[in-house]
Every structure is written in C-alpha cells, then in structure tokens.
Amino acid sequence: MKERVQKFGRFLSGMVMPNIGAFIAWGLIAALFIPDGWLGKWGPAATINTMVGPMLSYLLPILIGYTGGRAVGGQKGAVAGALATLGAIASTSSTMFIGAMICGPLGGWCIKKFDEKMEGHIPAGFEMVVNNFSVGIIGGVLAVLSIFAIGPACVKITDILGAGVSFLVEHSLLPFTAVLVEPAKVLFLNNAINHGVFTPIGTAQALEAGKSILFMIESNPGPGLGLLLAYCVAGKGETRSSAGAAAVIQFVGGIHEIYFPYVLMNPIVILGPMIGNMAGIFTLSALGGGLVAAASPGSIIAETLMTPPGGYVANFAGIGVAAVVSFAISVFLLKFFGKDADLAEAQAQVAASKAASKGQAAPAAATGASVDLKTVKKIVFACDAGMGSSAMGATMLRNKLKDAGIAGIEVIHHPVSEIPGDCQIVVTHHELSGRAAQRAPQARIIPIKNFMGAPEYDALVKELLAARKGTAAPAPAVQEEAPAASGAILLEKKNIVLGCAPVTPEEAIRACGKLMMDSGYCTEGYVQGMIERNAGFPVAIGSHVAIPHGTNESREFIQKTGIVVMTYPKGIVWGEDEELVRLVIGIASTGEEHLDILNRIVEVCETEEDTDALVDSATVEALYQKLNGIS
C-alpha cells in the first residue's frame, strides 16, 4: 500500500515540481501587481496584471500537461499532452490543474501505444510524416474529447474537493489535516496530498482571495524547528550535538527531510510536530493567514517572500505557534519516553524511504537471486544509458579479474533496460538496483555508489577466487568486449580544453555539449539528453572523473562518434553527494568505438591520485597522444 501511494505521489509531483518555478513567478507577479498588491497603485501595474489570469488559466496547466505527457511518451507525448490539456482548459472557466494531470499523461500514453503498434510498419522515408501527423491527429482528438468529457468531469472533481476544504474551514476542522500530513512527510508520502490537492485548490483560492492557507499546511517550517530545538534541550549524545545545525538547515534552508531521522529514532515524538502543526493551522485560520503561491522549499525565507501585504503577523504567528507547541510537546516526550538510538541507523531508514519515494533502491548489500559463484560465466555492468560509466566499470573489473588470474568470465556492459537474461551477476549503481532486479530476476545484484574504484569490485574478486579454489581444470581466458575498430581519431586536439574555471555541473555539461555540436558530433537534443541524464543519475563516477553522456532516448541526436575532454584544476562540486570532479569527458557514440578511449581513461585514472596527477601535468599534446593510444 505504501509503495502504491508513493508511486502515485511521484506521478503527481513529477508533473508539478518541475514547474514550481512558474507557480512562484505567478505568485510574485500577483502579489506585486494585482490591484491590492504591493505595487498595485503603480502606473504600469494594471498592464502587468493582465498576465496573472492567462498564466493561471493557460500557462500553468499546459506546463503540467506537457510535463506529464513527456514523462510517459517523450517529446511527442509532451505535445499531445499539451494539446489535450488545452481542450480541458477551453471547456470551462475554472482553473484546470486536475485536468492537466489527467490529460498530460493520457496524451503521452496514447502516443506511446501508437508508436508501439507502428514499430516496424512505417516505410523508410515516411518516419517524419507519420510522427508529426500522429501527434497532430491524436492530440487533436484528445483535445476535443477533453472539451466534452475530461474538462467537465474535472470541474466536478474540483468542486467536490473545494467543497471538502470549505467544509473543513467552516467547521474549524482544517487543523486535523496535520494528523495525516506530518506522518506522511516522514514516510515521504506527502506528495500525493500536497501536489495533488493542496497546490491546485490553493492556487484557485489565491486567485479569488489573494492568498490560501493550504500552501502552509505542509510547508510550515515551525513544527520541524520545534522538534529539533527539543532535541537540543532533551536529546542525548550525537543527536543533541547535531540537532542545532539541523534546525538552522531546516528552518532557513527549508530542507524538512533533515528532521525525519530524529522522528524515526523515537517515533512517539511525531506527536510534537503533529500537534504543533495543528496549533499553527488553527492560528493561521483565526488570524487569516496564507500565502499567495506555493512556498518551495518550505523555509522561512520562501514563506516570507510568498506572504501577501498585511499577512506577516498572521503567518509569522502561525509558524511561531507551531514551533513553540511542537517544542514543548517534544521536550516532554523525550524526557519521559525518549530512548537512546542510533542516528546513523535512522538516517539510513530515511534514505531508504526517500529512495523508495523516487522509485529507486537505497544503497544496500548485494541483493537479487542466490548464485553459485563457481558457475558464473557472465557479469553485466548496467547503467542508465550503457555508454560511459558502466563501460568503465566493466573495464576495471575485467582488469582485476585478469590480475587475479580468474578466467572464463565474460564482463560486458549494457543499459539497465537491456540486461541480457543469461547473466549471473549484475553490477549497477545503487539507485538503479531495483530496476536491475526486475530486469534480471535470475541474477545477483551488486549495488555500488560509483563505477570507478568501488570497493565492491575487490570484494567480488575475492569471492570468485574463494569459490574457484579446488576447481579441476583451468577455464578459458577472460572474454572481453572488443571495441569496434574505428580507424579514426575520436579525440581531436581542438576538443581538449585545459585549465577551465570552476562552474556548476550543468554548465560543465553544456560546455562539453557545445564542443560536441561545434565538431558535428551531435545536435542540441543530445545535449539536453546529457543534462537530463545527469539530473536523474549523476555522471560523476568517482576518482575525480565525470563522463557526461545522453540518455538512451537522446542517442537519435548523435551524428557521429566523438569525445571531448575538459580539465578543471580547482575542481567542480558535483551532485548531492558533493563529489569533487577535475576531469570531465563528454561522450557521443553511435556504437562501441569509444571503448578504447574509456579503457585508457580507466588505466590512467584508476584512483583520485592518478586523476589529480594527470590533470596537474596535462598538456593538449600529451592527452591527445595518451587517450588516442598513439603513444
């Protein structure tokens, strides 16, 4: 049941969250330029205010529909989803967020099923015609269907949900929503409630009243602040010493997840944030508090920016009361019912819940089927695209097996969606281990955190050695993936850029992409695929190396195989794990031609020290010779 709710939450938040910036922009423009706004009396305010209605009625729902369609059916699905959403919008004057959440994925699903049926049946040369007309026809049909069916149905749903909220407000029952919201936050089940109900209805309320209390039910930082301050007073050991810094991060940074481990260590203390939030909602209701738009993240800064004129006293009171009540109850619970617990263990529980909420697997020991290591003949390295990180990991393990004298095992790499059914072991990033287990139920799954120098490689080699002790005859030599012989230089001197200044990971990826496009390796679509690949699965692979490459879907934008190399002597802080990256290698490959260069990178960048030495002494000529295998 929990997984189903989490999956539904991911489904909804996956459409809303990528567009939360647009919601914030709408809220700021409304707060500033509506007639009663901060700058409502300013001369040009009336003209600027004309954007508020169209943004709410058209822009935001279409963005949601586009995103939902893209998630299900790619770019074509995004267009079909946007067209279907427009039909729902045209059917009513109501704000059509719920309609967009239905129409977007429906458009993507229809395109996906059409493409599956037509696969292999489109004559050569007619692909573009079929693709364009299928999107136009399916999107147009869905738009008409939305006008007469989906739109009116969504109006009824919105009216029912709105009536439910109104009932809670009129009967002073809204505070009791905290009984669901606070436990749901700790278990990462809140997305279905927050983004499926509160944000759509709250946005409609804000259009009419200029604000909505619904935006503060989940984002209020007061309950979490009170809990963490209670740990500062009544906690013990590590929890007490760490709670102060956690309180600052939670309250100012809006990272509510930081207090979840403190709840999981002593589950009874959930009553503190729960009752605190109830008190905060009651205070907000009594004083007329609320925000003009969703506050993301839920920090005091975001809450302040989204507060309408004249609403500061009410909102700050709601946050303060929630914090004080949460603090008082949590201190009492910790003193009389608190128990010593392991913070690291609780943080691991949070990591597992967060990973599950994203449809990922938490870092774990080897999982999957039990395998007789004596009979292992094929090991597969799997990553999202099967182009870069898995290829380098396969090379590293292949070398370790060779050094250990283990023969007869084929070590190959594949996208996680194409793992062959005859493998016995799959090595993959921990965030992909769930998908790998589904794809290869017969195999043992070994989750790792990075593909370069993972300690799991040595552990696996030791296991294989131990299993092979006493075997009768020597097996044939280790089988290796043979890179296709390209006969061409894949890394050109003009594509080696040294001494780059530190930038963000996305800027580094775009810089690689520009070099690739300038060299005719790919078009803009592949660069976007590189950015999407890093967003969903960071391309920093350890040993101070990152290898930006696109998603499987974006490989159609590759024009020819090529490599680009950029060095960052001062380093780039990469991803949530804050890995240091000093060598960035962009890859565009139509086949396996790039494996030779990846193999050489593995040889010269096996450890962080190796990479640092390479970057510190790098010259264009030396890298050109070394990575192309000329010297």
N, C-alpha and C positions, 0 to 999 in steps of 0.2 A: 504494500500500500504506500509506504514511504517513497519507494522508488518511482511509483506512478505519479505521485504528487510532485516530486522533484522534477520528473520529466516534463510534466505539464508546466511547472514553473519555468524551466529552461525554455520551453516552447514560447511562452508569453514574453519573458524577459528578453529572449533573443530577438524579438521584434521591437520592443520598446527601448531597451537600454542603448543600442547603437545610435538611437535618435534622441537621446535625452538632452543633448546639447541644443537641439532645435526647440524642445519644450522650454528649456531655460531661456533661450533667446526670446521666445514668445512671451514668457513671464516677465522678463525685464522690460521689453517694449511696452507691454500692457501696464506694468507698474509705473512706468515713467510718463507715458503719453496718452493714456485714456483721460477723459475729462476730469476725473478726480485723482489723477496720478500726480507724482512729484512735479512733473513739468507740464501738467495738463493745460495750464493757462498760457504757456509759451506759444508764440506765434505759429511756428510750423507744426505744433503738436497735433493739430487736427488732421493735417495731411499724413503725418507719420502714423497716426492712429488708424488710418484706413487699412493698414496692413494687418491689424490684430485679428479681425474677423476672417479674412481669407487664410491666414496662417493656421487658425484653429480649424476652420471648416475644410480646407483643401490640403494645405501643405503637410500638416502633421499626420492625418490619416493616410495620405498617399505614401508618405515616407514609411509608415508602419507596414502598409500593404506591399510596397516594393521590397522592403527588407524581409518580410515573411515569405514572399514569393521566391526571392533569391535563395533563401535558406533551403527551400525544398527543391526548386527547379533551376537553380543557377541564374544567369543573366536573363535568359528568355523567360524563365519563371517569374523573375522580378518585374518584367514589363507586363506580363499577363496579369500578375497580381495587382499592379498599379491600375491597370485598365478596369479590372473587376471592382476595385475599391472605388474608382470614380463613379461607377454605376450606383453603388450603395450611397455615396455622398449625394448624388443627384436625386435620390428618391425621397429625401427628407431635409428639413432644415436643422435637424438635430446633429450634434457632433458624432461622427461615425467612427469612433475608435474601435468599438467591438466589431463593427462590420469590417473594418480593415484587418483585424486579427483573424477573421474568417476568410475574407476574400483573398488576401495575400497568399496564404498557404494553399488555398484552393486553386488559385491560378498556377502556382508552381507545380502542384500535384498533377493538374491536367496536362501541362506541358511535359512533365517528366514521363507520364504514361504514354502520351502521344509519341515522344521520342523513342521509347522502348518498343512500341509497336512498329515504328517505321524503320528501326535499325536494320540495315542491310537491304532495304527495299527502295532506297532513293537512287535513281540513276545518276551516274557520275556527271558532274557539272550542274546538277539541279539542287545541290545542297542548300545554297543560299536562298534560292527561291522558296523552297519548302520551309526552311527555317523561318524566314520573315513572314510568309503568308500564314503559317501555322500559328505564330504568335498573334498576328492581327486577327485572324478568324476566331481562335479560342478566346483571346482577350475580349473581343467584341461581343461574342456570345455570352460570356460571363458577365460583362457589363450590363447587358440587357436583363439577364437573369437577376442580377443584383438589384436593379431598379424595382422589379416586381415581386421579388421573393426575399432575398437576403436583407436588403435595406429595411423593409417594413418589419421583418422578424426581429432585426437588431434593435429597432426602435422600441418594440415591446419588451425585449430583454433589458434594455437600458432603463425603461420606465419602471420595470419591476425592481431592478437593483437600486435605482434612485429612490423609489418609494420605501424600500427597505432601510436605506440610510436615513431618510427623512423620519421614518418611524423611530429609529434609534435615537435620533437627535431630539425629536419632540418628546419622547418619553425618558429622556436623560439616561439612555442605555448605551450610548456610544462608548463610554469608558470601558465597557465589558469586552470590547473588541481586543483589548490588551491581553485578555486571558488566552486568546489564540495567537496574537502577533508575537509576543515575547518568546514563548517556547518555539514557535515556528522559526524565528530568527536564529536561535541557537542550533536548530537542526537544518538550517538552510532551506526551509520550506516556505519562506515568506514571499517568494517571487510571484507565485500564483495569486496570492491575496493582494499584494501591493500593486503589481503592474497589470493584473487582470481586472481589478475592481477599483482600488483607491485612485490610481492615476487617471483613468478615463473619466470616472464620475467627478473626481476633484477638479479636473480641467474644465468640465462643463459647468460646475458650480462656480469656479473662479471667473468664467466669462460673464455669468449673471451677477454675481455678488462681489467680484473683485478679489476674492480670496476663498480658500477652502481649508477647513480643519483636517480633512482627510490626508493632506500632504504631510502632516506632522505625526500621524499615528505611528508610523513605522520609523520615520527618520529622526524623531526626537532624541537628541544625544543625552538627555538628562538621566534616564534610567540606568544606562550603562555607566555613566560617570559616577552615580551614587554607589553602584556596586563596587567599582574599582577603588573608590575612596574608602569604602568599608573594609576592603582587604588591606589598605594601608594602615588602618587602625587595628583591626582584629585578626588579620591574617598572620600566618606563621612562615618563617624561613624565606625561601625563594619567592613565594607568592607575595609576601608582604613587601619585599625589596623591589620587586618588578612592577607592582601594581601602580605606583606613582607615574612612571614613564608611560605605562599603558593608558592611564587616564588622560594624559595630555594628548597622546596619539588619537584616542577615541573621540575626545571632545573637540579638539581643534582640527584634527585631520579627517574626522568622520569615518574612521575605519572601525565599525562596530564589531567586526569579527574578532578583534583583539581581546574582548572580554568574554568570548564564548568559552575558552578553556577554563576560566575561573568559575563558570557555572557548572561545567561538566565535572570539575573536581569535587564540588559539593552541590549536587543537583537541587537540594532544597532551597538554595539561595535564589533560584529563579523567581521565588515569590517576591523578592525585593524589587527587581526591575518590573515585574508584572504589576504589582500594586502601585509602584511608583508611576508607571505609565498610565494606569487608571486615574490616579490623582492628577497627573498632568493633563490628561484629556478632559477631565471634569473642570479643571481650572480654565483651560482654553475655551471650553463651551460656555462657561459662566461669563468670561470676560470678552468673548467674541474674537478669539484668536484665529489664526490661519495664515496660509502662505498664498502667494499669487501663482506659484507653479511648484513643480516637484523640486525638492532640495536634494541634489546629488553631488557629492556624498552627503551623508547626514551629519554635518559638522555645524558648530555654532556659527562659523563664517557663512556657510551656504544658507543656513536658516535666517541669518540676519539679512543677507542680500535678497532673499525671496520674501521678506516681510513687507507688507504694504504700508503706506503712510498711516500713522496713527495706530499701528498694530504692535509696536515694540513692547509696550508694557505687558500686553496680554501674552505675547509669545514668550518673552523672557520669563514671565511668571510661570507659564506652563512648563518651560524647561527647568526652571529653578525648583518648583514644587516637586516635579518628577524626580529630580536628583536628590532632594532632601528626604523625601519619603523612601526612595529606594535605598539611600544610605542608612537611614535609621533601622529599617527592617532587616537589611543585610547584616548590619553590625550585630543585631540581636541574634539572628540565625547563626552567624559564625561563632559567636561566643558560647551559645548553648548547644548547637547541633553541628558545628563545624568539625571537620576531620582532617587529619594530615593526608595529603595526597601528592601525587607526582605531577608537577606542572608539565613536564615533557610528555608524559603519557596522555594528559588531557589535550595538549596541543596536537598530538598525533591523532586523537579522536576527531578534533576539529578538521584537520587536514583530510581525514577520510570522508567526513560528511561533506566538506566543500568539494572534494573531487567527485563524490557521487552526485552532488547537485549540478555538476557540469557534465555529467555523463562520462567521467573519467575514472580511472582506477588510482587509488592512492599508492604512494610508494610502499612496496611490500617485498617480502621474500618471494622466492620462486613459487609460482602457482601453476594451475593447469593440471594436466594429466601426469600420472606417475610413469616415468620412462626408465627402462633398463639401459643404463649408460654403456653397457658392453655392446649394445646393438645399434648405437647411434651412428647413422650414416650421413645425415643431412642436418645442418644448423642454418637457420634463416635469421638474418638481421632485418628487422622491419621498422621503417619509419613512415611518416605520413605520405611522402612522395616517392620514396625508394631511389632517390637520385644522389644525395650527398652524404648525410650523416650515417645512414645505415651502410653505405658502401665503405666508408672509412672505418666504421666499427668492424665490419666483416674482414677488412684487411688486417686490422690489429689482431683479431682473434686468430686469423689464419696464420699470421706470423708467430704468434705464441704457441699454437699447436705444432707448428713446424719446429720451433726451437725446443719444444718438449719431446719431440720425437713421436708425436701422435699422428698416425697416418690413417687414410681410408675414410676421412670425414670431409664431405663437401660443405663449404661455407659460402653461402650466397646472400644476396640482399634483394629485397622486394618491398613495394608499398605494403602497408599493413592490410589493405583491402585485397591484395593478390598473393597472400601467403600460400604456397603450394601445400596440398593435402598430404604429401608423403614425408614431411619433415618431422623430426622427433623433438627438436628444441627450437624455440623462438626467443631471440633476444630483442627487446624493444624498450623504448622509453616508458617510464612508469605510467605516464598519462595515456599511453596507448595500449596498456596491457589488457584492459577489458575488451577492447576491440580485437586484439590479437587472439585472446582466448575464445572469442566467438568464432573467429575465422578458422582457427586451428585447434579444435577441441581435443584432438589426439596428441597434442604436443605439450611439453613442459614449457611454461612461460617464465623467462627470467627478466624482471623489470630492472632498468638501470636509470640513473639520473643524467648521465652524459655518455656519449659514444666514444669519447677519447679518454683512454686510460681508466675506464671504470674498473674498480676493484673486483667486480663480479667476473671479469674475464679470467683473472688468475685463479679465482675460486673454482670456476668451471673447469679450467685446465687440470687443476689438482684432482677434482672429482673424476674426470675422464681417465687420468693416469691411474688413480686408485682402482677404478673399475676394470682397467685393462691389465692389471698385474696378473701374471699367470696364464695369459691367453696363449694359445698354441703357436700359431704361425703369424708372421708379420703381415699386416694388411698392405694393400697397395698405397701408393703415395697420396698425400693430401690433394684433393681436387680443388682447383682454383677456378674462379671465374676469369675467363680470358677476355680482356677488353678488346673491343673491335679495333682492328688495325686501321687507323685513320690516315696515316701517312702525311698528316698535316700538323702544323704548329697550332695548338689550341690556345696558347697564351702568348699574345703579342706584346712587344715591348711597350707600345703605346698604352696598353691596358694594365701596366704596373705603375701604381701611384704610391709614392713613399712619403712618410712624414706628415700624414694628414692630422689636422687638429681634431681634438675630441668633439664628437657630435652625439646626437641621440641614435639609438639603433635604427629607427625608421629613416633618419637622414643618411645613415651609412648605407642602408639598403637602396635608397633612391640614388645615391651616388654610384653604387655598383650598377644599378639599372640603367643609368644614363650612359655609362661606358658601354654597356651591352648594346643599347639601342644605337649609339653612335657607330658601333662596329658592325651593325646589321645582324646581331645575334638574335634579337627578339623585338617585339613591339611593346607598346605601353601595357597591354593586357597582361603580359608575363610579369612585368614589374609590379603591377597590382597584386598578382598572384604571389609574388615574393613577400610582399607586405602582409597579405592575408595568412600566408604560411607561418610567418614569424609571430603574428598575433595569436594564432591558435596553438602553435607548437614552436617555441623559441629555437632559432637556428644556431645559438651558441652551443658548441658541442664539447667544451672543456679544453684544457691545455691552452687557454687564451686564444682560441680559434673560433670563428663563426663562418658558416658557409651558407649565405643566403641563396635560396633557390625557390622556385614556384611550387604551387600546388599541382596535383595531377591534372585538375581541370584547366589550369593555365598553360599546360605544355603545348596546346594548339597554337599558342602565340610565339613559339620558338621558331626562328627561321633557319638557324644553323648552330652547330655546337661551338661553344667558346667559353673561355674562363677569363675573369678579371681578378686582380689582386690589389688590395689596398692595405697599407700598414698604418697603424695608429700607435706611435711610440708611447704616448701618455695614456692610452687605453680608453675603452668605452665601457661604461657600466651597463650590462645587458640583461634585460628581463627582470622578473620578480625575484629570481634567485641572486640578482646583482653579481653575475659573473663578470670578471674582467676579460675583455677581448682586445687583443692587439693586432691580430691578423684577420682580415676579412676577405673571403674568397667567394666571389659570385660565380654561379654555375648556370649555364643554359645548355642543355644537352638533349639531342634528339634520340640518342641511343646510349651506348656504353663507352663512347670514345673518350670520355673524361676520366675513366677509371685509372688510367696510367698516372695522370697528374695527382689524383687523390691518393693513390698508393705512395707516391713520392712525398706528399704532404704528411702522411702518416709516419713515414720514416724520419722526416726532419722535424716533426712537431709532436713527438710522442709524449713529451712532458711539457709542463709550463716553462721549465728552464730552457728546453730546446727551442720553443717558440720565441721566448724572450731573446735568446742569443741570435736567432735568425733575423728578428725584426731590428735589433740594435745594430747589426752589422750589414743590413740589407743594402744592396745596390740593384739597380734595374738589370744590369747585365748578369749579375750573379743569380738573381731569382729567375731570370729568363732561361739561363743555362740549366740551372738545377731542376726547376719544375717541368721543363720540357724534356728533360733527360738527355740533354746534349752533352753535358759533362758529368 
